[in-house]
Amino acid sequence: MGRLRISSRRHGTVERMMTLEQQAAPASRALPDTRPARRPVGRWLVPLLVAVLLGQMAVAMVTTAVQQTPTIDEPVYVGTAAEYLHEHRVVHNPEHPPLGKLVVGVGVALADPQVDPSFTGDQGRLGRHLLYESGNDPWRLMLFARLPVIALTLGFGLIVFAFARELAGSVGGLVALGLYAFSPDVIAHGSLATLDVPAAGFVLTAVWLLWRARHRPRLYVPLAGVALGAALATKMSTLAAVPVLAALAGLSVWCARVPAESRRRALGRAAVGAGVVTLVAIAVVWASYLVVDPRLRWAPEQPVPVVRGLRGLAVDLLPFPEAYRDGMRVQFRFENHPWEGFLFGRLYTGSLWYYLPAALLVKTPLGMLALWAAGAVTVVAVRGLRPVAPYLLLPAAVLLGAAMLGSRDFGTRYAVFVPMFLAVAAGCVLAVRWRWAPVAAGALVLFVAVSSLRTYPYYLPYSNEAFGGPAKTRLRLHDSNVDWGQDLGRLADRLRERYRGERIWLVYKGSGVPSHYGIRAADPREVPADEVRGLLVVSASSVAKATGRLAELIDSSRPVDTVGHSITIYRR
C-alpha cells in the first residue's frame, strides 16, 4: 500500500487516509513514494535517452583514448596485465591487487602483444619495454587496454541511472545519468587503463545492492559482498569503506525484518548480514589472486618495506594473501614519502587536508556543484528519502575523509567516487513536489553538458568557468589534474606541423618515450643556460614545480604555443 496513489479529486478523503497510513507504516515496509505526480515518460523515450547519454559518453571516451599517449601509471598496469597473462604470477606492482589489471588484461589479451619472457627490471621499465622495445604498436596496445575500462565505466552509468530511478523515478534517473555521463573527471579517467574508476564504481554498485537488500536481503547482501570484494581487489584505498558497508548491510537486514520478529533475533540477523558481506568480499580478493596464480606464489621484484606500530599490526591481521599484505606495506611507504604538491600557484612539500575539496571545486562543472548540494540537502531533509541518506552520503564521506588524510596531493582521481554517489543524490531533487524542480534541474544539467562538451577532447585538464576553464588549470593544479603525460603524441604532431627543423629542448612528465613519436630533444637542465636556444618545451607539472635552472630558463623564455592545455612551448 506504500506505493498506491489516488489522484482523482473525488477520492481526496481516501488519499488523506492513505497518507496517514503511510506515515504510520513500520520501517520495514516499502518507502512512501515521494515522486511528483506527473505524466509518466513514454516507455520508449527513457531507454532512448539513456542510450543517447551513454552513447555520447562512449564517443567521448573512445576518441579521447585514441588520441592520448600513455599516462604515467598506465604502462605499469598494462605491463603487469601482460605478465599475469603470460607468466601467471604476481611479481610487479603489488601495491595494487590484481582485479583491475585483470580487467585491463582482457584488452591486452585481445591485442595479443609480443612479450619478452627474459625481461628483468622494475615495474616502470616493464611497461615501457612492452610498449616500445618489444616490437608492439603502443597506440594499438594502449587502445585495446583502455577499452575494457571504458566498457566498465559505461556499465557503472547504468547503475547510477537504476539507483536514482528507484529513488526519484525515471526523470530523476535521467538527471543522475546526465551528470555522470558529462562528468569531465569520470570521462577522463574512465577512458584510461587505470584503476580509479573501476574501484569507485564497484563501491557504488555494492551500495546500490545493499539498498535493494532492504527488501530481498538473501539475494542482494551476498551480491553486495561480491561488488565490495571487487573494489578491494582493485584498489586498497577502498578498505576504508568496509566498516561502513558492513554496517549498511546490517541496517538493510534489520529493515527487512518482519513485524512479529523479536528484536534480539532481528539484531542477530543484522549481524549475520554484516558478516556475509565481509566474508564474501574477502573471498573475492582471494579469488582474484588465485585467477592469476592458483599456487599463490609470491616473489616480489622490489624490496618490501618493514611497517611497525599499529600500521604493522593492522597489516598483519588482514585476512588476505601475503602479496596483498606486502602491497599494503608498499602503500604505507608511499605515505611516508615527502611528496610535492601544487595548489593555487603554491608549491609545497607534504599534503594539505583541504586539497581534494579545493581541487574538486576547481574541476567540477558549476551546474554539477549546484545539483550535488541540492541533492545532498534533499536526501537529508525530505522525510521519504531520509532512509537512503546514509547509503549515499556516508560511504562517499568516509572515502573522501580517508583520501584527504593521505600524503599524495596528485589529483581528483583519488575522489572520483564523489561524482558517482552525488549524481545519484542529485537525481533525488526530482522527488520533491516543486513545480520548478524539473525545469531547474534540466537547465543545470544542460549547463553541465555545455561545459563538458566545450573541453572535448581535453578532459584531464578540465576546470570550470569560474577558474578560467581548461587553459588555466595549470596555474592552479598539477599532476593528473592537468598533465599526466597524455599529450606527447599531440606534441609530436605540433612540432612537425609548425616547428619542423628547429632545435628542441624538452622537460616532459610522463611514461612515454619521446623518440618513439619522432621527437628529437635534449634535456635543457644538463647544459649551460646560454646553450639552450630554439624551442623549450615543458609539461605543466614541471612548470609548476620548476626551481633552480629550469625556473631560470622558463623565466627568460617567451611562451609561443600550448599543446592540449598540458604542455607549453617557449622560444629562446
C-alpha positions, -999 to +999 in steps of 0.1 A: +000+000+000+030+023+005+032+030-033-005+032-040-015+066-054-051+080-058-051+111-080-088+117-086-103+147-067-134+128-056-112+104-037-094+131-017-106+117+016-093+083+008-060+098-003-056+116+031-063+084+049-037+066+028-011+094+036-017+089+074-014+052+070+019+056+051+033+078+078+025+052+104+040+023+085+069+005+101+104+009+088+104-025+073+076-015+049+083+000+015+092+037+014+064+062+006+065+074-029+078+110-029+078+114-066+058+143-081+025+134-097+033+139-133+025+121-165+049+091-169+076+094-196+069+072-226+084+037-223+104+042-255+117+076-246+136+067-214+157+039-230+164+062-259+176+090-237+197+065-217+212+053-249+219+088-261+236+099-228+258+067-227+264+069-264+279+104-262+299+093-232+313+063-251+322+085-281+340+110-258+359+083-240+369+063-271+380+093-291+400+105-261+416+071-257+426+070-293+443+104-292+462+102-258+496+087-253+503+066-222+498+084-189+523+079-160+505+049-144+492+031-175+523+013-187+528-002-153+493-017-153+494-028-189+528-044-184+517-062-153+485-074-170+506-089-198+528-105-171+497-121-155+486-135-189+519-150-198+537-157-166+507-165-143+525-150-114+522-119-092+556-102-093+553-065-102+530-038-088+520-055-055+507-021-042+475-027-062+456-060-062+451-080-094+414-075-104+417-041-121+447-052-140+429-084-150+402-061-165+429-043-184+443-077-193+411-085-213+421-058-238+458-068-237+448-104-245+428-092-275+457-071-287+480-102-283+513-083-280+547-097-282+561-103-247+598-108-238+600-136-213+636-128-205+629-093-193+642-083-158+637-049-143+613-028-122+576-022-130+582+011-147+607-005-171+583-034-176+556-013-192+580+008-213+597-024-225+564-039-236+552-008-253+584+005-270+610-022-271+592-055-279+580-048-314+545-037-304+524-008-316+519+013-285+489+031-300+471-001-307+480-018-274+470+012-253+436+015-270+429-022-265+439-020-229+416+010-223+385-004-239+376-028-210+377+001-186+356+022-209+330-006-211+330-009-173+326+029-169+295+028-191+282-001-171+285+020-139+264+046-157+236+021-158+240+016-120+237+053-114+206+055-135+190+025-119+198+037-083+184+072-089+153+059-108+144+037-078+145+068-056+131+095-078+115+080-109+127+079-145+133+116-148+154+116-116+174+087-131+180+107-163+192+137-143+217+115-124+229+098-155+233+131-173+256+144-145+276+111-146+278+109-184+290+145-187+314+145-157+348+155-170+366+136-143+347+104-150+352+107-187+389+115-183+398+086-160+372+062-174+390+063-207+423+052-193+437+018-184+439+028-147+421+016-115+404+047-100+371+045-119+367+007-116+373+008-078+349+036-072+322+020-095+324-013-076+318+005-043+288+023-058+275-010-071+279-025-036+259+003-020+231+001-045+228-037-039+227-030-001+199-005-007+179-032-026+187-057+002+162-038+024+136-059+006+154-090-005+184-094+018+191-131+009+197-122-027+213-088-025+236-090+006+258-117-010+259-098-043+269-066-025+297-086-009+309-096-044+309-060-055+327-048-024+353-076-029+358-064-065+366-029-051+390-043-026+406-065-052+411-034-074+425-007-051+435-010-014+422+025-007+387+011-007+394-007+026+381+024+043+346+016+030+345-019+046+332-010+081+306+014+065+293-011+041+292-039+067+271-016+089+248-007+060+244-045+053+233-049+089+209-019+086+194-034+054+188-067+070+173-050+101+149-030+078+138-062+061+126-078+094+090-089+098+069-072+124+065-103+145+102-109+148+118-103+181+144-075+185+171-099+196+166-122+166+165-092+142+198-079+156+213-114+152+202-114+115+216-080+110+250-091+124+249-121+101+243-098+071+273-077+080+294-108+083+282-122+050+292-090+031+326-090+048+333-127+042+322-127+006+344-097-001+374-114+014+367-145-007+366-123-039+400-108-030+415-143-026+398-154-059+414-125-078+449-138-067+440-174-075+429-165-110+464-151-116+483-179-099+464-209-084+496-217-065+497-182-049+534-179-054+548-146-043+584-134-052+584-096-051+606-079-076+612-049-052+622-049-015+591-049+008+594-022+035+590-031+072+560-015+088+559-012+125+535+000+152+497+000+148+500+001+110+522-030+110+498-048+133+468-039+111+486-052+080+495-085+098+458-090+108+444-085+073+428-118+061+443-115+026+471-132+007+507-124+015+511-104-017+481-082-007+496-075+028+530-067+013+513-043-012+498-025+019+533-022+033+544-006+000+515+018+002+525+028+037+560+035+024+545+058-002+525+076+026+558+083+044+574+099+014+576+138+014+557+143-019+554+177-035+520+193-040+508+223-060+476+242-053+465+277-065+500+285-076+517+274-043+543+247-044+546+228-011+561+196+004+537+173+022+499+173+019+471+197+027+439+183+043+417+206+022+435+198-011+408+174-025+378+196-017+396+226-033+406+206-064+370+193-067+358+229-066+380+237-095+375+206-116+337+201-112+312+219-135+294+247-117+259+232-125+271+199-111+282+215-079+248+231-075+229+199-081+252+180-057+245+204-030+207+203-037+207+166-038+226+162-005+201+185+012+172+168-004+181+133+008+186+146+044+156+170+045+128+150+027+113+125+050+106+099+024+142+100+012+159+102+046+165+064+048+187+065+017+209+093+031+234+070+050+237+049+018+245+078-005+264+102+018+282+081+044+304+059+021+314+089+000+322+110+031+343+082+047+362+075+015+368+113+009+380+117+045+404+089+041+417+103+008+421+138+024+443+123+051+467+108+025+501+122+017+497+123-021+480+155-034+481+143-070+445+149-083+408+144-081+411+109-094+415+099-057+380+112-052+363+100-085+337+083-064+322+117-055+307+124-089+292+089-089+275+090-055+264+126-057+250+122-091+225+097-076+218+122-048+213+150-073+187+129-091+166+129-059+159+166-064+132+154-088+114+136-059+105+170-044+070+183-052+081+216-065+069+226-100+101+244-108+124+215-098+124+197-131+130+229-151+158+240-128+174+205-128+172+203-165+188+237-170+217+228-147+222+195-165+223+214-198+248+238-183+270+209-173+267+193-207+278+225-225+307+230-201+318+193-206+315+194-244+335+226-246+365+209-231+364+179-256+387+161-261+409+176-233+391+162-203+421+157-179+429+194-177+393+205-173+384+232-149+351+251-147+344+286-159+348+302-125+385+292-126+392+301-163+385+268-180+410+241-191+435+266-204+440+279-168+441+247-148+479+245-150+480+277-129+462+261-100+467+224-101+492+198-114+498+161-120+468+141-130+446+172-128+461+186-159+494+169-170+498+132-168+518+126-199+488+123-222+498+148-248+532+135-261+517+124-294+499+157-299+532+175-292+549+154-319+522+164-344+525+201-334+563+201-338+561+185-372+534+209-384+547+242-371+583+239-359+599+214-383+637+215-382+640+236-350+662+226-320+640+211-292+647+211-255+623+190-236+613+186-199+584+161-200+565+144-172+552+110-184+559+074-192+560+078-230+593+077-249+596+109-269+619+095-296+594+068-305+570+096-316+597+113-336+607+139-310+644+145-310+651+166-279+677+171-252+673+180-215+680+217-210+690+211-174+721+192-184+739+220-203+747+257-196+718+281-199+734+301-228+735+269-249+697+264-247+685+281-279+655+272-300+623+258-285+620+250-248+591+225-243+579+220-207+550+200-194+527+217-169+536+198-138+573+205-145+565+242-148+545+241-116+574+225-097+602+244-115+631+256-094+667+264-099+680+261-135+646+252-150+629+281-134+655+305-147+652+291-182+614+294-182+615+330-168+640+340-196+619+324-224+588+336-243+557+313-244+546+309-280+522+278-280+504+253-259+495+216-266+464+201-250+465+226-222+492+205-206+524+214-224+538+249-231+562+257-259+587+286-252+610+303-276+646+311-267 
